[in-house]
Amino acid sequence: MLTFFNRRLHNRKGFTLIELIVVIAILGILIAIAVPRLGGFTDTAEKNADEATARVIEGAAAMYYADQGDWPADIATLVTEKYLDKTPVRQQDGGVFDLSATDGQVTVTP
């Protein structure tokens, strides 16, 4: 009788179709839970990137002011004078940033 069980266990190779279907169903459930949670990270990352770019533009404008003694008229001036490599574009909607200098302070709106 012991040899019957040993032979039966010995001949069993691989997984049954039911086991594979259960594993695929579990993976599908896990993916269905994870994907919506990951979608929100993109919006947050784009917002943070826009804020960081605005700070870089403010820094470039401050360097322009330190060198020239006057605030730049716009971002194109910073690009022309080589304070920025290129005109920055917003991540969220592809628009451009707006630079305004009033009362000795520069403001960049993303």
C-alpha positions as CSV (number, residue, x, y, z in Angstrom):
1,M,0.0,0.0,0.0
2,L,2.9,2.4,0.8
3,T,4.3,1.8,-2.7
4,F,1.0,2.9,-4.3
5,F,1.1,6.3,-2.6
6,N,4.8,6.8,-3.3
7,R,4.2,6.0,-7.0
8,R,1.3,8.4,-7.1
9,L,3.2,11.2,-5.6
10,H,6.2,10.5,-7.7
11,N,4.3,10.6,-11.0
12,R,2.7,13.9,-10.1
13,K,4.6,16.7,-12.1
14,G,3.6,20.3,-12.5
15,F,0.4,22.1,-11.5
16,T,-3.2,21.3,-12.3
17,L,-5.4,23.6,-14.3
18,I,-7.4,24.6,-11.3
19,E,-4.3,25.6,-9.4
20,L,-3.1,27.8,-12.3
21,I,-6.6,29.4,-12.6
22,V,-6.6,30.2,-8.9
23,V,-3.2,31.8,-9.1
24,I,-4.1,33.9,-12.1
25,A,-7.3,35.0,-10.4
26,I,-5.4,36.1,-7.3
27,L,-2.9,38.0,-9.5
28,G,-5.8,39.7,-11.3
29,I,-7.3,40.9,-8.0
30,L,-4.0,42.2,-6.8
31,I,-3.5,44.2,-10.0
32,A,-7.0,45.5,-9.9
33,I,-6.2,46.9,-6.4
34,A,-2.8,48.3,-7.2
35,V,-3.3,50.1,-10.5
36,P,-5.8,52.8,-9.3
37,R,-3.6,53.6,-6.4
38,L,-0.6,54.2,-8.7
39,G,-2.5,56.5,-11.0
40,G,-2.6,59.4,-8.5
41,F,1.2,59.5,-8.2
42,T,1.5,61.0,-11.7
43,D,-0.6,64.1,-10.9
44,T,1.4,64.7,-7.7
45,A,4.7,64.3,-9.5
46,E,3.7,66.7,-12.3
47,K,2.6,69.3,-9.7
48,N,5.9,68.9,-7.7
49,A,7.9,69.2,-11.0
50,D,6.1,72.4,-11.9
51,E,6.8,73.9,-8.5
52,A,10.5,72.9,-8.7
53,T,10.7,74.5,-12.2
54,A,9.1,77.7,-10.8
55,R,11.8,77.9,-8.1
56,V,14.5,77.4,-10.7
57,I,13.1,80.3,-12.8
58,E,13.0,82.5,-9.7
59,G,16.6,81.6,-9.0
60,A,17.6,82.5,-12.5
61,A,15.7,85.8,-12.3
62,A,17.5,86.6,-9.0
63,M,20.9,85.9,-10.7
64,Y,19.8,88.1,-13.6
65,Y,19.0,90.9,-11.2
66,A,22.3,90.5,-9.4
67,D,24.2,90.7,-12.7
68,Q,22.1,93.4,-14.5
69,G,20.6,95.4,-11.7
70,D,17.1,95.1,-13.0
71,W,14.5,92.3,-13.1
72,P,14.1,90.4,-16.4
73,A,11.0,91.4,-18.5
74,D,10.0,87.8,-19.1
75,I,11.3,84.2,-19.3
76,A,12.5,84.7,-22.9
77,T,15.0,87.2,-21.6
78,L,16.4,84.7,-19.2
79,V,16.8,82.2,-22.1
80,T,18.3,84.8,-24.4
81,E,20.8,85.9,-21.8
82,K,21.7,82.2,-21.0
83,Y,20.4,82.2,-17.5
84,L,18.1,79.3,-18.5
85,D,18.9,76.6,-21.1
86,K,15.5,76.6,-22.7
87,T,12.0,77.9,-22.1
88,P,10.4,75.7,-19.4
89,V,7.1,74.1,-20.1
90,R,4.5,73.1,-17.5
91,Q,4.2,69.3,-16.9
92,Q,0.5,69.4,-16.2
93,D,-0.9,71.0,-19.3
94,G,2.1,71.9,-21.6
95,G,1.6,75.6,-21.1
96,V,4.3,78.2,-20.3
97,F,5.2,79.8,-17.0
98,D,4.5,83.5,-16.4
99,L,7.1,85.7,-14.8
100,S,6.3,89.1,-13.2
101,A,8.6,91.4,-11.2
102,T,7.0,94.0,-9.0
103,D,8.1,95.9,-5.9
104,G,11.5,94.2,-5.9
105,Q,10.2,90.7,-6.0
106,V,9.8,88.2,-8.8
107,T,6.8,85.9,-9.0
108,V,6.6,82.8,-11.2
109,T,3.2,81.3,-11.7
110,P,3.1,77.7,-12.9
